[in-house]
Amino acid sequence: MKYRKLGRTGWDVSDVAYGLWGMSGWSGSSDSESLGSLQQSVDLGCNFFDTAWAYGEGNSDSLLGKIMAKNQGKRLYAASKIPPMNLKWPSSPQYKYTDVFPAEHVFKYADLIRKKLDTDCIDLLQFHVWEDAWTDVPEFRATIEKLKKEKWIRYFGLSLNRWEPENGIRACRTGLVDTVQVIYNIFDQAPEDELFPACRELNIGVIARVPLDEGSLGGKMTAETKFPSTDWRSRYFCEENLIPTLQRVDKLKEIVPANMTLPEMALRFILSNPAVSTTIVGMRKPEHVEKNIAASDAGALDPSLLQELKKYRWDRKPKKWSD
């Protein structure tokens, strides 16, 4: 496992990190299997874990808390997220900051998360949505400064809306934001344009999420793939999105090197960018843990392959099914 600095936090975090959404928000999850996979990742050197209250109403936070308690001799970093009070993903300019993250709501959920993680101070607390129009609202600054001053949190971050990487740069310039979490993968390369340069300038840690495009870059989906209605992917991979996605995946498969798999190539594409501090991967099953963490040891892709992958950039606009 290789490690990188998470921006101004100074933490050395595993460049392949653990994303816990699939443990409570996707079909087929099992708490016992999840705990086993989490422990396996710790044993293989993973030390950064990203969860959220919305992942099972605190269930993923609770699972992470159990693993941290079991491994008190190791420095594991816990990142969680406050859900929007109006329960709207993503944010929108029509919503007021005080309707989404009023101080009382933020402190309520920060306390709930602390209890699930069994800690007094959360390593990294993030807002689960963001709208840059809220940047100058005085309550935003007051809330984050109080969370830090009273040692409820060590650092603060933003999880940026899907396909809107620039919608967070203003907030980054306030000095309040220590990390940003953004969708970045072979298809979604737009963060390279403006967000990554701003983060380098401000020494803000970059957490790349959705490295496998919600699963399509795992290479196993087909036109017949169906997800249960309770699984978020059943909406994301609607017909409007599934077929165009599979067409692009099929073209990608044609250029995967003989000694590599598609998901390995997808992860190593992200790890080839020095602007990225870590990428969070969902890996509920033991075999996923071993394969994904191996991508860290393999390192960056060959420059010629990286250049070829630039052609697969897919700029998209948010849709109702992509929320």
Residue, then its C-alpha position, 0 to 999 in steps of 0.5 A: m500500500k502506498y500513502r499520500k498527504l491529504g492536503r493541509t491535514g498532514w495525514d499520510v493516507s492510503d491512496v486506495a481508501y475504503g468507501l462504505w456506501g455499498m454496505s448500507g445503500w446497495s443490495g446484497s450487503s451483509d454486515s458480517e461480510s462488510l466487517g470482514s472486508l473492512q478488517q482485511s483492508v486494515d490488515l493490508g494497509c488501508n487507513f482511510f475510510d469514508t462513510a456518511w449518516a445517509y448510508g443506512e441511517g448511521n449503520s455504516d458509521s457504526l460498522l466503521g466504529k467497530i473496526m476502529a475499536k478493534n484496531q486501536g493500535k493503528r491510526l485509522y482515519a474516519a471521514s463521515k458526512i452530514p445529510p442535508m436537512n431537506l434530504k435533497w441530493p444534489s443541492s440546488p441554488q433554489y435551496k437556502y443554506t439555512d434550509v439545508f445545513p442550519a447549525e442545530h441540524v449540523f451539530k445534531y448529526a455530528d453528535l450522532i456520528r460521534k456516538k456511532l464512531d465511538t469518538d469525541c472528535i471526528d477526523l473529517l466531517q463533510f457536508h454531503v451536498w454543497e452549493d457555492a452560492w451558500t459560501d458567504v452565508p455567515e452561519f456557514r463560517a460560524t458553524i465550521e469554526k465552532l465545530k473545530k474550536e470545540k473539538w467536535i471535528r479535526y478537519f472539514g470537507l465538502s462532498l461536491n455534487r455529481w458532474e459539478p466540480e467547479n461548484g465548490i471552488r469559492a468555498c475552498r477559498t474561504g479557508l474553512v475547507d480542508t478537503v473536497q470529495v469529487i467524482y473523478n474517473i476515466f469518464d469523469q475527467a472534468p475536475e482536472d480543469e479547474l478544481f484540481p489546480a485550485c486544490r493544489e494552490l490551496n493545499i486542499g486534499v482531494i478525495a476521488r469518489v466513484p472510481l468505477d462509475e457506480g460499477s460500470l467500470g468493473g466490466k461485468m454489467t450487461a444490457e440485461t443487468k437489473f438492480p432491485s428497486t431499493d438499490w440506488r443503482s436501479r435509478y442511475f442505470c436507467e435505460e437512458n444511461l445504461i446503454p450509452t455507458l455500456q457502449r463506452v465500456d465496451k470500447l474501453k475493454e478493447i484497450v485494456p493491456a493484456n496483463m491488466t483488468l478493466p477495474e485495475m486500469a480504472l483505479r490506476f488512471i486515478l492514481s496516476n494523477p498526483a493531485v489526488s490524495t486518495t480514491i475511495v472504493g466500495m469493496r464489500k467482498p474479500e476478493h474486491v479488497e485484495k484486488n483493489i488494494a493491489a492497484s496501489d502497489a502497481g502505481a501509475l499507468d504508462p504515459s502512452l495509455l494515460q494519453e489514450l484514456k484522455k479520449y474517453r472523457w465524457d462530460r455530462k450534465p446532472k439529470k433526475w436519474s443521476d441525483 
